[in-house]
Amino acid sequence: MTQSRTKLLAMLSRLYRERQRLVRRLTGGRELAIGTVTTTNRKCGNPSCRCAKGLGHLQTVFLFKDKKEGRRRCKLIRRADEARMLRAGEGYREFRKDMKQIRAIDLKEKQILMALADERAIQYE
């Protein structure tokens, strides 16, 4: 980065404001479903049901990672909790996206700070 000190400091200030905005979102009170919440089709097992020949019934399934064994586990969500879990799953996707943006800001800040340090460095020969 060979930009002027003023431009580098302005970029650093913008990154700082963006980081603050993301931290406010990340620390908000929104519920998170750690894992993946998805809607899938399943068959009920009744041979005379319409689902036996078709796609199946819609059911919401909460998938999560079992950290002890490292295998994915599937947990069926009650109908009463479906909307809440779908919102919480969306909240977790947004949380992960915001965390990715924070990591990108970290990298940019480090690059700017190194450019500012290079600008101030003493060349001794």
ROMIDO-482489 format. One line per field, with one value per atom (N, C-alpha, C): atom name; residue in three letters; x, y, z; residue number from 1. Coordinates in steps of 0.1 Angstrom, whole numbers. Example, Ala and Ser with C-alpha at 12.3 -4.5 7.8 and 13.67 -1.06 7.14 Angstrom:
2
atome	N,CA,C,N,CA,C
residu	ALA,ALA,ALA,SER,SER,SER
c1	132,123,132,128,137,129
c2	-57,-45,-33,-22,-11,0
c3	78,78,78,71,71,79
num	1,1,1,2,2,2
end
This chain:
125
atome	N,CA,C,N,CA,C,N,CA,C,N,CA,C,N,CA,C,N,CA,C,N,CA,C,N,CA,C,N,CA,C,N,CA,C,N,CA,C,N,CA,C,N,CA,C,N,CA,C,N,CA,C,N,CA,C,N,CA,C,N,CA,C,N,CA,C,N,CA,C,N,CA,C,N,CA,C,N,CA,C,N,CA,C,N,CA,C,N,CA,C,N,CA,C,N,CA,C,N,CA,C,N,CA,C,N,CA,C,N,CA,C,N,CA,C,N,CA,C,N,CA,C,N,CA,C,N,CA,C,N,CA,C,N,CA,C,N,CA,C,N,CA,C,N,CA,C,N,CA,C,N,CA,C,N,CA,C,N,CA,C,N,CA,C,N,CA,C,N,CA,C,N,CA,C,N,CA,C,N,CA,C,N,CA,C,N,CA,C,N,CA,C,N,CA,C,N,CA,C,N,CA,C,N,CA,C,N,CA,C,N,CA,C,N,CA,C,N,CA,C,N,CA,C,N,CA,C,N,CA,C,N,CA,C,N,CA,C,N,CA,C,N,CA,C,N,CA,C,N,CA,C,N,CA,C,N,CA,C,N,CA,C,N,CA,C,N,CA,C,N,CA,C,N,CA,C,N,CA,C,N,CA,C,N,CA,C,N,CA,C,N,CA,C,N,CA,C,N,CA,C,N,CA,C,N,CA,C,N,CA,C,N,CA,C,N,CA,C,N,CA,C,N,CA,C,N,CA,C,N,CA,C,N,CA,C,N,CA,C,N,CA,C,N,CA,C,N,CA,C,N,CA,C,N,CA,C,N,CA,C,N,CA,C,N,CA,C,N,CA,C,N,CA,C,N,CA,C,N,CA,C,N,CA,C,N,CA,C,N,CA,C,N,CA,C,N,CA,C,N,CA,C,N,CA,C,N,CA,C,N,CA,C,N,CA,C,N,CA,C,N,CA,C,N,CA,C,N,CA,C,N,CA,C,N,CA,C
residu	MET,MET,MET,THR,THR,THR,GLN,GLN,GLN,SER,SER,SER,ARG,ARG,ARG,THR,THR,THR,LYS,LYS,LYS,LEU,LEU,LEU,LEU,LEU,LEU,ALA,ALA,ALA,MET,MET,MET,LEU,LEU,LEU,SER,SER,SER,ARG,ARG,ARG,LEU,LEU,LEU,TYR,TYR,TYR,ARG,ARG,ARG,GLU,GLU,GLU,ARG,ARG,ARG,GLN,GLN,GLN,ARG,ARG,ARG,LEU,LEU,LEU,VAL,VAL,VAL,ARG,ARG,ARG,ARG,ARG,ARG,LEU,LEU,LEU,THR,THR,THR,GLY,GLY,GLY,GLY,GLY,GLY,ARG,ARG,ARG,GLU,GLU,GLU,LEU,LEU,LEU,ALA,ALA,ALA,ILE,ILE,ILE,GLY,GLY,GLY,THR,THR,THR,VAL,VAL,VAL,THR,THR,THR,THR,THR,THR,THR,THR,THR,ASN,ASN,ASN,ARG,ARG,ARG,LYS,LYS,LYS,CYS,CYS,CYS,GLY,GLY,GLY,ASN,ASN,ASN,PRO,PRO,PRO,SER,SER,SER,CYS,CYS,CYS,ARG,ARG,ARG,CYS,CYS,CYS,ALA,ALA,ALA,LYS,LYS,LYS,GLY,GLY,GLY,LEU,LEU,LEU,GLY,GLY,GLY,HIS,HIS,HIS,LEU,LEU,LEU,GLN,GLN,GLN,THR,THR,THR,VAL,VAL,VAL,PHE,PHE,PHE,LEU,LEU,LEU,PHE,PHE,PHE,LYS,LYS,LYS,ASP,ASP,ASP,LYS,LYS,LYS,LYS,LYS,LYS,GLU,GLU,GLU,GLY,GLY,GLY,ARG,ARG,ARG,ARG,ARG,ARG,ARG,ARG,ARG,CYS,CYS,CYS,LYS,LYS,LYS,LEU,LEU,LEU,ILE,ILE,ILE,ARG,ARG,ARG,ARG,ARG,ARG,ALA,ALA,ALA,ASP,ASP,ASP,GLU,GLU,GLU,ALA,ALA,ALA,ARG,ARG,ARG,MET,MET,MET,LEU,LEU,LEU,ARG,ARG,ARG,ALA,ALA,ALA,GLY,GLY,GLY,GLU,GLU,GLU,GLY,GLY,GLY,TYR,TYR,TYR,ARG,ARG,ARG,GLU,GLU,GLU,PHE,PHE,PHE,ARG,ARG,ARG,LYS,LYS,LYS,ASP,ASP,ASP,MET,MET,MET,LYS,LYS,LYS,GLN,GLN,GLN,ILE,ILE,ILE,ARG,ARG,ARG,ALA,ALA,ALA,ILE,ILE,ILE,ASP,ASP,ASP,LEU,LEU,LEU,LYS,LYS,LYS,GLU,GLU,GLU,LYS,LYS,LYS,GLN,GLN,GLN,ILE,ILE,ILE,LEU,LEU,LEU,MET,MET,MET,ALA,ALA,ALA,LEU,LEU,LEU,ALA,ALA,ALA,ASP,ASP,ASP,GLU,GLU,GLU,ARG,ARG,ARG,ALA,ALA,ALA,ILE,ILE,ILE,GLN,GLN,GLN,TYR,TYR,TYR,GLU,GLU,GLU
c1	8,0,9,9,17,8,-2,-11,-6,-12,-8,-13,-6,-10,-24,-29,-42,-53,-50,-59,-59,-48,-47,-54,-53,-60,-75,-79,-93,-99,-91,-96,-97,-87,-87,-99,-102,-114,-127,-128,-140,-141,-130,-130,-134,-129,-133,-148,-154,-169,-176,-171,-178,-176,-165,-163,-173,-175,-184,-198,-202,-216,-217,-207,-208,-208,-200,-200,-214,-220,-234,-243,-242,-251,-248,-235,-231,-235,-235,-238,-253,-261,-275,-282,-295,-302,-309,-306,-312,-308,-318,-315,-308,-299,-291,-293,-295,-296,-282,-273,-260,-261,-259,-261,-268,-275,-282,-297,-306,-320,-325,-331,-336,-349,-357,-369,-367,-371,-369,-382,-382,-394,-391,-400,-399,-411,-410,-421,-425,-438,-443,-443,-442,-441,-455,-465,-479,-479,-481,-481,-493,-504,-515,-515,-505,-505,-500,-504,-499,-484,-478,-463,-456,-462,-455,-451,-458,-455,-450,-451,-446,-434,-433,-421,-420,-432,-432,-438,-439,-445,-433,-437,-427,-425,-412,-409,-396,-395,-384,-374,-362,-352,-340,-336,-325,-313,-303,-291,-280,-272,-261,-250,-238,-226,-224,-223,-220,-205,-200,-186,-178,-185,-178,-174,-183,-180,-177,-179,-176,-186,-198,-208,-219,-226,-238,-249,-257,-269,-281,-292,-304,-315,-321,-331,-343,-355,-367,-373,-377,-383,-398,-404,-418,-424,-436,-444,-445,-447,-448,-435,-424,-411,-405,-412,-406,-402,-411,-409,-397,-397,-387,-373,-373,-360,-355,-364,-361,-355,-361,-355,-342,-340,-328,-317,-321,-311,-307,-316,-312,-303,-306,-298,-283,-282,-269,-261,-269,-262,-257,-265,-261,-249,-249,-238,-225,-226,-214,-209,-218,-215,-208,-213,-207,-194,-192,-179,-169,-173,-164,-160,-169,-166,-156,-158,-149,-135,-133,-120,-114,-122,-117,-113,-120,-116,-103,-101,-89,-77,-79,-68,-65,-75,-73,-67,-71,-65,-50,-47,-33,-25,-30,-23,-21,-31,-30,-20,-20,-11,4,5,19,24,15,18,22,15,18,31,34,47,58,56,67,70,60,61,70,69,76,90,92,104,117,127,140,149,154,163,177,184,197,207,217,227,241
c2	-12,0,12,20,32,44,45,56,66,78,88,85,90,88,92,103,108,98,92,82,69,65,53,55,66,69,70,75,76,62,54,40,32,35,28,33,45,51,44,43,36,22,15,1,0,9,10,11,20,22,10,4,-9,-20,-21,-31,-28,-16,-13,-17,-14,-18,-33,-40,-55,-61,-55,-59,-57,-46,-43,-54,-58,-69,-82,-85,-98,-99,-89,-89,-86,-85,-83,-95,-93,-103,-114,-114,-124,-138,-147,-161,-167,-177,-184,-199,-206,-220,-225,-229,-233,-246,-246,-257,-253,-262,-259,-263,-253,-255,-256,-267,-268,-275,-273,-280,-291,-303,-314,-322,-330,-339,-353,-359,-372,-380,-393,-402,-407,-408,-411,-426,-434,-449,-456,-448,-454,-457,-470,-474,-468,-465,-459,-444,-438,-423,-418,-406,-400,-398,-398,-395,-408,-419,-432,-432,-425,-424,-411,-401,-387,-383,-370,-364,-366,-367,-368,-356,-356,-346,-336,-323,-313,-314,-314,-314,-306,-299,-291,-299,-299,-307,-298,-300,-292,-301,-298,-306,-299,-307,-301,-310,-305,-313,-318,-331,-337,-337,-328,-326,-337,-346,-357,-368,-371,-381,-376,-363,-357,-361,-366,-370,-360,-359,-350,-358,-351,-356,-348,-355,-348,-348,-337,-336,-330,-337,-332,-321,-310,-299,-300,-297,-298,-287,-289,-279,-266,-266,-253,-245,-252,-245,-242,-246,-245,-230,-221,-207,-201,-204,-199,-204,-217,-224,-219,-217,-211,-197,-189,-175,-176,-186,-187,-192,-201,-206,-195,-186,-175,-165,-164,-155,-161,-174,-180,-178,-179,-177,-163,-153,-139,-137,-143,-143,-147,-159,-164,-154,-149,-139,-127,-122,-110,-113,-126,-130,-130,-134,-135,-120,-111,-97,-91,-95,-91,-95,-108,-113,-106,-102,-95,-81,-75,-61,-62,-73,-75,-75,-83,-84,-70,-62,-49,-40,-40,-32,-35,-47,-51,-46,-47,-42,-27,-20,-5,-1,-8,-5,-8,-19,-22,-12,-7,4,17,20,31,30,17,15,16,11,12,26,34,49,56,51,57,50,40,32,40,38,44,35,41,33,36,27,28,20,26,19,21
c3	0,0,0,-11,-12,-13,-3,-4,7,6,16,30,39,53,56,51,53,48,36,30,38,43,51,64,70,83,81,70,67,65,57,55,69,77,90,99,98,105,100,86,81,85,85,90,104,112,127,128,121,122,117,106,101,112,118,129,140,144,155,151,139,134,135,131,131,145,154,168,174,171,176,172,159,154,160,162,167,182,189,203,206,196,197,204,208,215,207,194,185,189,189,191,180,183,173,175,163,164,158,167,163,155,142,133,121,114,102,104,102,103,88,84,71,70,59,57,47,50,42,39,30,27,33,40,45,43,43,41,55,58,71,74,63,65,63,62,59,44,40,26,18,25,18,17,23,23,10,6,-7,-7,4,4,0,0,-3,-18,-26,-41,-45,-36,-40,-33,-31,-24,-9,-3,11,18,31,39,42,43,47,62,66,80,82,93,96,104,100,108,112,125,130,130,122,122,130,137,145,145,149,149,163,165,178,180,188,189,196,203,210,200,191,181,167,165,152,141,145,135,135,124,123,129,137,143,137,137,131,142,145,155,149,150,144,153,147,155,155,167,169,160,155,147,154,167,174,175,173,174,160,149,136,132,134,130,138,151,160,156,153,149,135,126,113,114,123,125,132,141,148,139,130,119,110,106,98,106,119,127,128,129,129,116,105,92,91,95,95,105,116,126,119,113,106,95,87,77,83,94,101,106,111,116,105,93,81,78,79,75,86,98,109,106,101,98,86,76,65,69,78,84,91,99,106,96,85,75,69,66,60,70,82,93,94,95,96,84,72,60,61,65,67,78,89,100,96,88,83,74,65,56,63,74,82,89,94,100,90,78,68,65,65,62,73,85,96,99,92,95,91,99,97,89,78,70,74,80,85,77,72,64,69
num	1,1,1,2,2,2,3,3,3,4,4,4,5,5,5,6,6,6,7,7,7,8,8,8,9,9,9,10,10,10,11,11,11,12,12,12,13,13,13,14,14,14,15,15,15,16,16,16,17,17,17,18,18,18,19,19,19,20,20,20,21,21,21,22,22,22,23,23,23,24,24,24,25,25,25,26,26,26,27,27,27,28,28,28,29,29,29,30,30,30,31,31,31,32,32,32,33,33,33,34,34,34,35,35,35,36,36,36,37,37,37,38,38,38,39,39,39,40,40,40,41,41,41,42,42,42,43,43,43,44,44,44,45,45,45,46,46,46,47,47,47,48,48,48,49,49,49,50,50,50,51,51,51,52,52,52,53,53,53,54,54,54,55,55,55,56,56,56,57,57,57,58,58,58,59,59,59,60,60,60,61,61,61,62,62,62,63,63,63,64,64,64,65,65,65,66,66,66,67,67,67,68,68,68,69,69,69,70,70,70,71,71,71,72,72,72,73,73,73,74,74,74,75,75,75,76,76,76,77,77,77,78,78,78,79,79,79,80,80,80,81,81,81,82,82,82,83,83,83,84,84,84,85,85,85,86,86,86,87,87,87,88,88,88,89,89,89,90,90,90,91,91,91,92,92,92,93,93,93,94,94,94,95,95,95,96,96,96,97,97,97,98,98,98,99,99,99,100,100,100,101,101,101,102,102,102,103,103,103,104,104,104,105,105,105,106,106,106,107,107,107,108,108,108,109,109,109,110,110,110,111,111,111,112,112,112,113,113,113,114,114,114,115,115,115,116,116,116,117,117,117,118,118,118,119,119,119,120,120,120,121,121,121,122,122,122,123,123,123,124,124,124,125,125,125
end
